[in-house]
Amino acid sequence: MASDILLSIDARLIEVILFLENEPVSIERFGKLTGMQDTQVRKALEELDSIYHAHLHGLELVVNNGQYHLLPCGELHDRLRDCYGRKVDRRLSKAALESLSIIAYAQPITRREVENIRGVASDNIIRLLRERDYIKVVGRKDIPGHPSLYGTTRKFLFEFNLPSIAALPQMSDIDRARFSKDEESLHED
């Protein structure tokens, strides 16, 4: 019976990569890291997923936007939340979370536009968010000086457990009105 639960070498390799990468991994990335064909990777992922489900492991294989990662199984979330909470909340200040939310809702957006909405300089916060890979330069604005335009990354989606940017919670009417007013004033400058 023990042989029934043994994983193939390919599935074990995929499992170790998921553990070591510690972030979502695409089929293409698995292929680059292992030299395996897409069909081999998919078969190994299916094998790994079936073993996790059949034998009630503490982890489950989750796919989100074509990216695979290991997460604690759903029934353990409440028990783990007290010990570990949200990693992001402990790592980002209120000002950083505020700036990140502005970028998430208004992307693509320039640093100056973020500062105009917040009312304070945001150079250091933008730098921190880039260093932590929550935001990235997604282009340049077609105005004098061609400032960088910022948008969120896959890591942002992963950390906030969002399948896509469209899954962000809706803003309240008050927040939406304030945000729209702030955005309109940006375009008048």
Backbone as CSV, one residue per row, in Angstrom:
resi,resn,N_x,N_y,N_z,CA_x,CA_y,CA_z,C_x,C_y,C_z
1,MET,0.809,-1.202,0.000,0.000,0.000,0.000,0.853,1.268,0.000
2,ALA,2.028,1.208,0.594,2.878,2.392,0.645,3.247,2.868,-0.753
3,SER,3.369,1.940,-1.701,3.731,2.342,-3.055,2.630,3.159,-3.724
4,ASP,1.377,3.034,-3.220,0.270,3.795,-3.784,0.421,5.294,-3.543
5,ILE,1.146,5.684,-2.513,1.246,7.109,-2.210,2.615,7.695,-2.554
6,LEU,3.460,6.920,-3.181,4.759,7.445,-3.584,4.593,8.349,-4.797
7,LEU,5.273,9.468,-4.752,5.248,10.406,-5.875,6.348,10.062,-6.871
8,SER,6.073,10.313,-8.133,7.100,10.148,-9.161,8.199,11.178,-8.934
9,ILE,9.327,10.961,-9.544,10.437,11.912,-9.424,10.035,13.282,-9.959
10,ASP,9.252,13.318,-11.042,8.805,14.597,-11.600,7.921,15.350,-10.604
11,ALA,6.977,14.650,-9.983,6.079,15.296,-9.017,6.857,15.776,-7.795
12,ARG,7.825,14.987,-7.342,8.642,15.412,-6.193,9.462,16.644,-6.550
13,LEU,9.992,16.676,-7.769,10.768,17.830,-8.222,9.898,19.086,-8.254
14,ILE,8.687,18.968,-8.787,7.753,20.102,-8.829,7.424,20.569,-7.414
15,GLU,7.202,19.622,-6.504,6.885,19.957,-5.115,8.021,20.745,-4.465
16,VAL,9.239,20.310,-4.683,10.400,21.000,-4.105,10.545,22.397,-4.697
17,ILE,10.320,22.534,-5.992,10.397,23.859,-6.622,9.353,24.791,-6.022
18,LEU,8.135,24.301,-5.829,7.089,25.125,-5.210,7.509,25.573,-3.820
19,PHE,8.153,24.698,-3.082,8.621,25.033,-1.738,9.749,26.061,-1.789
20,LEU,10.715,25.841,-2.663,11.877,26.728,-2.734,11.549,28.091,-3.329
21,GLU,10.695,28.125,-4.334,10.358,29.394,-4.983,9.558,30.287,-4.043
22,ASN,8.703,29.701,-3.220,7.909,30.442,-2.243,7.076,31.556,-2.869
23,GLU,6.718,31.391,-4.122,5.814,32.302,-4.823,5.208,31.519,-5.979
24,PRO,4.131,32.011,-6.560,3.491,31.270,-7.650,4.451,31.017,-8.816
25,VAL,4.312,29.844,-9.425,5.193,29.423,-10.513,4.336,29.004,-11.706
26,SER,4.698,29.475,-12.889,3.963,29.124,-14.109,4.491,27.807,-14.683
27,ILE,3.707,27.211,-15.550,4.123,25.979,-16.244,5.430,26.239,-16.995
28,GLU,5.516,27.412,-17.640,6.723,27.752,-18.401,7.948,27.812,-17.489
29,ARG,7.774,28.405,-16.312,8.894,28.508,-15.363,9.311,27.124,-14.872
30,PHE,8.329,26.270,-14.567,8.673,24.894,-14.189,9.519,24.252,-15.282
31,GLY,9.102,24.451,-16.535,9.832,23.874,-17.659,11.263,24.370,-17.731
32,LYS,11.451,25.679,-17.534,12.801,26.251,-17.571,13.661,25.708,-16.437
33,LEU,13.060,25.553,-15.251,13.819,25.095,-14.089,14.152,23.605,-14.141
34,THR,13.285,22.818,-14.783,13.451,21.362,-14.760,13.873,20.756,-16.085
35,GLY,13.656,21.481,-17.176,13.903,20.916,-18.494,12.771,20.008,-18.962
36,MET,11.684,19.954,-18.195,10.542,19.111,-18.552,9.664,19.821,-19.573
37,GLN,8.963,19.029,-20.398,7.987,19.561,-21.345,6.730,19.976,-20.579
38,ASP,5.932,20.864,-21.172,4.695,21.323,-20.532,3.794,20.162,-20.131
39,THR,3.683,19.155,-20.994,2.810,18.010,-20.679,3.325,17.239,-19.470
40,GLN,4.642,17.111,-19.335,5.227,16.449,-18.165,4.942,17.249,-16.903
41,VAL,5.085,18.567,-17.002,4.835,19.436,-15.848,3.380,19.304,-15.415
42,ARG,2.462,19.376,-16.366,1.030,19.265,-16.042,0.710,17.922,-15.386
43,LYS,1.292,16.862,-15.918,1.060,15.527,-15.352,1.582,15.458,-13.913
44,ALA,2.768,16.018,-13.672,3.346,16.023,-12.324,2.494,16.859,-11.370
45,LEU,1.984,18.003,-11.847,1.113,18.840,-11.015,-0.185,18.105,-10.676
46,GLU,-0.757,17.412,-11.653,-1.978,16.632,-11.404,-1.721,15.531,-10.378
47,GLU,-0.582,14.874,-10.501,-0.218,13.812,-9.555,-0.075,14.383,-8.147
48,LEU,0.634,15.486,-8.037,0.835,16.131,-6.747,-0.499,16.557,-6.142
49,ASP,-1.351,17.165,-6.950,-2.661,17.615,-6.483,-3.505,16.439,-5.995
50,SER,-3.499,15.344,-6.727,-4.322,14.194,-6.327,-3.822,13.584,-5.018
51,ILE,-2.517,13.552,-4.822,-1.965,13.020,-3.567,-2.353,13.925,-2.396
52,TYR,-2.230,15.238,-2.578,-2.597,16.161,-1.499,-4.064,16.010,-1.118
53,HIS,-4.939,15.865,-2.105,-6.372,15.739,-1.813,-6.732,14.371,-1.239
54,ALA,-6.122,13.325,-1.753,-6.478,11.971,-1.333,-6.006,11.648,0.080
55,HIS,-4.956,12.277,0.523,-4.366,11.902,1.808,-4.427,13.012,2.851
56,LEU,-5.292,13.989,2.643,-5.547,15.051,3.621,-4.268,15.673,4.178
57,HIS,-3.488,16.239,3.306,-2.268,16.936,3.711,-2.600,18.315,4.278
58,GLY,-1.637,18.924,4.937,-1.807,20.267,5.467,-1.670,21.339,4.404
59,LEU,-1.153,20.963,3.250,-0.995,21.896,2.139,-1.899,21.480,0.995
60,GLU,-2.215,22.460,0.149,-2.939,22.145,-1.074,-2.301,22.908,-2.224
61,LEU,-2.400,22.331,-3.404,-1.884,22.962,-4.611,-2.968,23.880,-5.153
62,VAL,-2.639,25.152,-5.292,-3.605,26.148,-5.748,-3.099,26.748,-7.050
63,VAL,-4.001,26.906,-8.012,-3.651,27.558,-9.276,-4.449,28.848,-9.365
64,ASN,-3.758,29.922,-9.703,-4.364,31.236,-9.779,-3.744,31.952,-10.971
65,ASN,-4.554,32.245,-11.989,-4.049,32.906,-13.199,-2.894,32.149,-13.843
66,GLY,-2.992,30.823,-13.877,-1.944,30.025,-14.494,-0.680,29.912,-13.670
67,GLN,-0.725,30.362,-12.434,0.417,30.308,-11.527,0.091,29.319,-10.406
68,TYR,1.001,28.404,-10.127,0.784,27.370,-9.117,1.554,27.703,-7.849
69,HIS,0.935,27.417,-6.693,1.635,27.580,-5.431,1.022,26.687,-4.375
70,LEU,1.774,26.471,-3.305,1.303,25.669,-2.188,0.824,26.596,-1.087
71,LEU,-0.366,26.302,-0.565,-0.941,27.076,0.529,-1.469,26.119,1.581
72,PRO,-1.601,26.590,2.829,-2.248,25.739,3.833,-3.666,25.400,3.372
73,CYS,-4.101,24.170,3.624,-5.452,23.792,3.211,-6.473,24.647,3.964
74,GLY,-7.622,24.832,3.347,-8.644,25.740,3.860,-9.037,25.515,5.298
75,GLU,-9.135,24.260,5.726,-9.596,23.989,7.090,-8.585,24.414,8.153
76,LEU,-7.354,24.705,7.756,-6.333,25.132,8.722,-6.175,26.649,8.799
77,HIS,-6.811,27.384,7.889,-6.622,28.838,7.836,-6.909,29.510,9.173
78,ASP,-8.045,29.227,9.781,-8.404,29.893,11.035,-7.405,29.595,12.143
79,ARG,-6.950,28.364,12.220,-5.997,27.999,13.271,-4.644,28.669,13.053
80,LEU,-4.265,28.866,11.800,-2.971,29.476,11.493,-3.006,30.997,11.554
81,ARG,-4.169,31.577,11.309,-4.283,33.033,11.265,-3.839,33.668,12.586
82,ASP,-4.200,33.059,13.709,-3.823,33.614,15.011,-2.312,33.647,15.202
83,CYS,-1.636,32.629,14.710,-0.175,32.557,14.869,0.572,33.410,13.857
84,TYR,0.085,33.391,12.616,0.849,33.994,11.535,0.222,35.240,10.940
85,GLY,-1.074,35.399,11.054,-1.741,36.582,10.515,-1.400,36.795,9.058
86,ARG,-1.620,38.010,8.581,-1.245,38.336,7.199,0.178,38.843,7.207
87,LYS,1.028,38.187,6.448,2.428,38.591,6.375,2.561,40.037,5.926
88,VAL,1.714,40.446,5.001,1.820,41.784,4.429,1.568,42.851,5.483
89,ASP,0.557,42.636,6.332,0.211,43.639,7.329,1.389,43.948,8.245
90,ARG,2.196,42.943,8.567,3.332,43.167,9.462,4.492,43.842,8.741
91,ARG,4.530,43.745,7.449,5.694,44.249,6.729,5.515,45.652,6.182
92,LEU,4.294,46.088,6.003,4.065,47.389,5.385,3.409,48.350,6.364
93,SER,3.926,49.576,6.374,3.343,50.618,7.218,1.990,51.045,6.653
94,LYS,1.262,51.814,7.433,-0.028,52.331,6.977,0.160,53.189,5.721
95,ALA,1.208,54.012,5.715,1.482,54.875,4.555,1.808,54.039,3.317
96,ALA,2.559,52.953,3.502,2.899,52.086,2.370,1.654,51.379,1.844
97,LEU,0.800,50.895,2.749,-0.448,50.249,2.322,-1.358,51.236,1.605
98,GLU,-1.387,52.483,2.097,-2.201,53.511,1.449,-1.694,53.768,0.025
99,SER,-0.386,53.924,-0.116,0.201,54.162,-1.439,-0.028,52.973,-2.361
100,LEU,0.132,51.781,-1.824,-0.082,50.572,-2.617,-1.532,50.472,-3.088
101,SER,-2.465,50.825,-2.233,-3.876,50.763,-2.646,-4.179,51.809,-3.715
102,ILE,-3.580,52.985,-3.604,-3.765,54.016,-4.636,-3.244,53.504,-5.975
103,ILE,-2.058,52.916,-5.956,-1.475,52.387,-7.191,-2.342,51.262,-7.748
104,ALA,-2.812,50.384,-6.883,-3.630,49.250,-7.336,-4.910,49.720,-8.016
105,TYR,-5.577,50.710,-7.439,-6.851,51.166,-7.989,-6.686,52.098,-9.189
106,ALA,-5.572,52.836,-9.260,-5.434,53.858,-10.307,-4.414,53.495,-11.383
107,GLN,-3.802,52.339,-11.291,-2.732,52.003,-12.238,-3.187,52.062,-13.686
108,PRO,-2.288,52.496,-14.566,-0.938,52.981,-14.295,-0.977,54.416,-13.757
109,ILE,-0.071,54.709,-12.842,-0.066,56.003,-12.161,1.376,56.422,-11.889
110,THR,1.631,57.733,-11.928,2.980,58.244,-11.659,3.159,58.488,-10.164
111,ARG,4.418,58.625,-9.756,4.727,58.941,-8.361,4.064,60.256,-7.963
112,ARG,4.139,61.256,-8.842,3.557,62.570,-8.535,2.049,62.468,-8.326
113,GLU,1.393,61.646,-9.127,-0.050,61.469,-8.972,-0.371,60.811,-7.629
114,VAL,0.450,59.854,-7.222,0.271,59.231,-5.902,0.442,60.289,-4.820
115,GLU,1.479,61.118,-4.956,1.737,62.169,-3.970,0.597,63.176,-3.915
116,ASN,0.039,63.536,-5.071,-1.082,64.481,-5.090,-2.301,63.912,-4.372
117,ILE,-2.558,62.637,-4.546,-3.699,62.008,-3.871,-3.440,61.915,-2.374
118,ARG,-2.228,61.523,-1.986,-1.896,61.366,-0.567,-1.644,62.705,0.118
119,GLY,-1.148,63.673,-0.636,-0.848,64.971,-0.046,0.516,65.050,0.604
120,VAL,1.337,64.025,0.424,2.692,64.016,0.993,3.651,63.349,0.012
121,ALA,4.948,63.622,0.189,5.972,63.003,-0.656,5.950,61.486,-0.476
122,SER,6.173,60.773,-1.562,6.081,59.309,-1.513,7.293,58.617,-2.121
123,ASP,8.394,59.348,-2.311,9.591,58.767,-2.934,10.039,57.489,-2.223
124,ASN,10.199,57.581,-0.899,10.712,56.438,-0.143,9.742,55.265,-0.150
125,ILE,8.465,55.565,-0.095,7.469,54.492,-0.094,7.446,53.797,-1.447
126,ILE,7.497,54.573,-2.530,7.536,53.977,-3.873,8.773,53.090,-3.998
127,ARG,9.895,53.568,-3.507,11.136,52.784,-3.555,10.974,51.478,-2.763
128,LEU,10.395,51.561,-1.564,10.167,50.377,-0.733,9.254,49.371,-1.439
129,LEU,8.162,49.866,-2.015,7.218,48.978,-2.701,7.858,48.306,-3.913
130,ARG,8.743,49.027,-4.594,9.471,48.429,-5.731,10.473,47.393,-5.235
131,GLU,11.203,47.711,-4.158,12.184,46.769,-3.611,11.516,45.474,-3.167
132,ARG,10.316,45.599,-2.629,9.587,44.411,-2.153,8.755,43.762,-3.251
133,ASP,8.876,44.273,-4.454,8.242,43.696,-5.642,6.711,43.702,-5.581
134,TYR,6.137,44.719,-4.946,4.682,44.879,-4.964,4.248,45.729,-6.151
135,ILE,5.159,46.606,-6.615,4.873,47.440,-7.784,6.069,47.389,-8.728
136,LYS,5.817,47.784,-9.974,6.890,47.840,-10.967,6.578,48.953,-11.951
137,VAL,7.599,49.367,-12.693,7.406,50.347,-13.759,6.739,49.616,-14.916
138,VAL,5.596,50.152,-15.347,4.845,49.510,-16.436,4.867,50.339,-17.713
139,GLY,5.533,51.497,-17.656,5.618,52.348,-18.833,6.057,53.744,-18.456
140,ARG,5.931,54.650,-19.405,6.262,56.062,-19.205,5.080,56.892,-19.649
141,LYS,4.786,57.960,-18.900,3.682,58.846,-19.260,4.153,59.788,-20.362
142,ASP,3.282,60.030,-21.315,3.632,60.859,-22.468,3.407,62.332,-22.146
143,ILE,4.211,62.832,-21.209,4.222,64.252,-20.842,5.686,64.648,-20.693
144,PRO,5.977,65.951,-20.624,7.377,66.351,-20.455,8.020,65.653,-19.254
145,GLY,9.219,65.167,-19.463,9.946,64.445,-18.423,9.700,62.946,-18.459
146,HIS,8.632,62.533,-19.116,8.277,61.112,-19.249,8.432,60.346,-17.934
147,PRO,7.656,60.733,-16.905,7.775,60.041,-15.616,7.328,58.581,-15.716
148,SER,7.876,57.769,-14.835,7.523,56.349,-14.791,6.076,56.171,-14.373
149,LEU,5.429,55.200,-14.980,4.085,54.784,-14.587,4.220,53.485,-13.802
150,TYR,3.529,53.410,-12.673,3.628,52.239,-11.811,2.347,51.423,-11.840
151,GLY,2.522,50.125,-11.698,1.409,49.190,-11.590,1.799,48.084,-10.628
152,THR,0.848,47.263,-10.270,1.102,46.184,-9.323,1.704,44.968,-10.030
153,THR,2.258,44.064,-9.230,2.932,42.869,-9.734,2.140,41.609,-9.394
154,ARG,2.624,40.477,-9.903,2.028,39.187,-9.533,2.172,38.938,-8.036
155,LYS,3.290,39.390,-7.462,3.482,39.194,-6.021,2.386,39.916,-5.245
156,PHE,2.009,41.113,-5.681,0.915,41.845,-5.036,-0.347,40.992,-5.054
157,LEU,-0.693,40.451,-6.223,-1.893,39.616,-6.337,-1.793,38.407,-5.419
158,PHE,-0.628,37.780,-5.382,-0.423,36.600,-4.546,-0.569,36.933,-3.065
159,GLU,0.128,37.971,-2.614,0.109,38.330,-1.190,-1.281,38.724,-0.703
160,PHE,-2.060,39.335,-1.586,-3.405,39.760,-1.202,-4.468,38.763,-1.658
161,ASN,-4.008,37.603,-2.129,-4.897,36.505,-2.526,-5.960,36.951,-3.529
162,LEU,-5.510,37.649,-4.567,-6.412,38.133,-5.613,-6.142,37.372,-6.908
163,PRO,-7.175,36.880,-7.581,-6.949,36.209,-8.858,-6.539,37.184,-9.956
164,SER,-7.014,38.424,-9.858,-6.653,39.468,-10.818,-6.920,40.816,-10.168
165,ILE,-6.464,41.868,-10.809,-6.671,43.210,-10.264,-8.156,43.565,-10.247
166,ALA,-8.927,42.964,-11.128,-10.375,43.208,-11.171,-11.076,42.693,-9.918
167,ALA,-10.419,41.823,-9.164,-11.021,41.259,-7.954,-10.824,42.143,-6.724
168,LEU,-10.212,43.326,-6.891,-10.076,44.242,-5.752,-11.457,44.579,-5.203
169,PRO,-11.577,44.741,-3.886,-12.871,45.131,-3.321,-13.320,46.473,-3.899
170,GLN,-14.613,46.619,-4.061,-15.158,47.877,-4.570,-14.983,48.971,-3.519
171,MET,-14.695,50.175,-3.986,-14.584,51.307,-3.074,-15.980,51.762,-2.667
172,SER,-16.068,52.331,-1.463,-17.341,52.911,-1.036,-17.620,54.141,-1.895
173,ASP,-18.857,54.595,-1.908,-19.219,55.775,-2.697,-18.406,56.991,-2.271
174,ILE,-18.171,57.139,-0.982,-17.398,58.282,-0.464,-15.958,58.205,-0.964
175,ASP,-15.346,57.022,-0.837,-13.968,56.858,-1.309,-13.868,57.062,-2.814
176,ARG,-14.833,56.526,-3.565,-14.822,56.656,-5.017,-14.931,58.126,-5.413
177,ALA,-15.804,58.887,-4.740,-15.965,60.313,-5.043,-14.676,61.070,-4.730
178,ARG,-14.065,60.769,-3.583,-12.815,61.438,-3.204,-11.706,61.088,-4.194
179,PHE,-11.609,59.828,-4.536,-10.580,59.358,-5.449,-10.760,59.987,-6.826
180,SER,-11.989,60.042,-7.320,-12.272,60.648,-8.628,-11.913,62.123,-8.623
181,LYS,-12.254,62.821,-7.533,-11.933,64.247,-7.411,-10.417,64.445,-7.435
182,ASP,-9.689,63.602,-6.696,-8.229,63.700,-6.671,-7.634,63.415,-8.042
183,GLU,-8.172,62.425,-8.751,-7.670,62.106,-10.090,-7.939,63.247,-11.065
184,GLU,-9.127,63.874,-10.970,-9.462,64.992,-11.854,-8.504,66.150,-11.635
185,SER,-8.165,66.428,-10.380,-7.252,67.538,-10.098,-5.857,67.250,-10.650
186,LEU,-5.495,65.978,-10.766,-4.189,65.622,-11.328,-4.095,66.018,-12.791
187,HIS,-5.186,65.820,-13.512,-5.176,66.085,-14.944,-5.258,67.577,-15.256
188,GLU,-5.626,68.383,-14.258,-5.678,69.831,-14.458,-4.294,70.447,-14.365
189,ASP,-3.347,69.745,-13.675,-1.982,70.287,-13.489,-1.214,70.348,-14.777
